[in-house]
Amino acid sequence: MNRASIPTLGGLAVILALAGCGSSPSAPTQSAPATTAKGGGYYLDDGPEARPPPNLDAIPDAVPRDEPLHRFANRTYAVLGNTYTPQTERRAHREEGLASWYGKRFHGKKTASGEVYDMYAMTAAHPTLPLPSYARVTALDSGKSVVVRINDRGPFHGKRVIDLSYTAAHKLGYLKRGSTRVRVESLDPAAYDTQGEALQEGVYLQVGAFSRADNAQQLLDRLTGALELDPGRSRVVLNGKLHRVQLGPYPGDAAAHADRARVRERLDLNAVLVRHD
């Protein structure tokens, strides 16, 4: 089921403020579960609208970008008798567990970051990841993956590790089930560039281009390990709808060709030289 036993999203901002003052919020009221289907996918007052937009699959994933952390939303807070201490800096994070989702009950209300929740955007809630930050969420049963922007707190129920927006859950295919097992991996915004704007001028090696961010990241991880690269010299460039895995910059063609040979020798992959002017 999605997002049970939590305050309203607007109330989460109040909870954060109260936690900072050492006060405890009152326990929220749990919604009545849906009874129209076995293992209902949402609570009675939190299901989809009668006519959700028809193009949910076309909504693009969130694009990681460097943003300042929220001034107040990363303080220690308490909900339902449990204390949570959010990360106050971006660092590698990986976990597996249940993902749930939340929808129209919270649509248009404020999130813990103060932003308005949009159930049709690619966002998510997490108890401790920094606000805002980005994560790749992969459904373990299907291998489907999405990239979401973390801008809210939750879930605070059982073994659930993340609450996805309605659209993100739709793209992973678990709306009707209500929850699914996932892997959550934080993403470093510095590893992403949109349209190559942040790339330095110079010579790069492009080793692959993927429509799915998780496939690009897997190749990037393989390259970094096999070639013992400085992580700062490898990245995923989002250009249009393709995630391009690139290494560099190199001081010249000779250095790029040397790494190109190593890529072929160690990973049996072909790389092409590209230039950013």
Secondary structure, 3 states (H helix, E strand, C coil): CCCCCCCCHHHHHHHHHHHHCCCCCCCCCCCCECCCCCCCCCECCCCCCCCCCCCHHHCCCCCCCCCCCCCCCCCCEEECCEEECCCCCCCCCEEEEEEEEECCCCCCCECCCCCECCCCCCEEECCCCCCCEEEEEEECCCCCEEEEEEEECCCCCCCEEEEEEHHHHHHHCCCCCCCEEEEEEEECHHHEEECCCCCCCEEEEEEEEECCHHHHHHHHHHHHHHHCCCHHHEEEEEECCEEEEEEEEECCHHHHHHHHHHHHHHHCCCCEEEEEC
